[in-house]
Amino acid sequence: MTSESSPSRFYLTTPIYYVNARPHLGHAYSTIVCDAIARRKRRWASDTWFLTGTDEHGQKIERSAAQAGRTPAEFAAQFQRSFADFGTGWA
């Protein structure tokens, strides 16, 4: 519930992406849809918080790293940059 003196707040997140492979169409779809919703909410003057991120410590990372013969940190680092660059240029 909001009052007349404070703007409404809207929180929106994407799924937490696993960095065990490069970003793909599913990641793009989720991110683009959330970005569009956040932009629309901001246009309506809602105080909008849009959050996205990656999971670099899950079992999927550990298993994929073991298969590749690397530590989880080394394995995640090779893909993390792809995810960080994924949204570059979006305003």
Stockholm file with secondary structure:
# STOCKHOLM 1.0

chainA/1-91         MTSESSPSRFYLTTPIYYVNARPHLGHAYSTIVCDAIARRKRRWASDTWFLTGTDEHGQKIERSAAQAGRTPAEFAAQFQRSFADFGTGWA
#=GR chainA/1-91 SS CCCTTSCCEEEEEEEEEECSSCCCHHHHHHHHHHHHHHHHHHHTTCEEEEEEEEESSSHHHHHHHHHHTSCHHHHHHHHHHHHHHHTTTCC
#=GC SS_cons        CCCTTSCCEEEEEEEEEECSSCCCHHHHHHHHHHHHHHHHHHHTTCEEEEEEEEESSSHHHHHHHHHHTSCHHHHHHHHHHHHHHHTTTCC
//
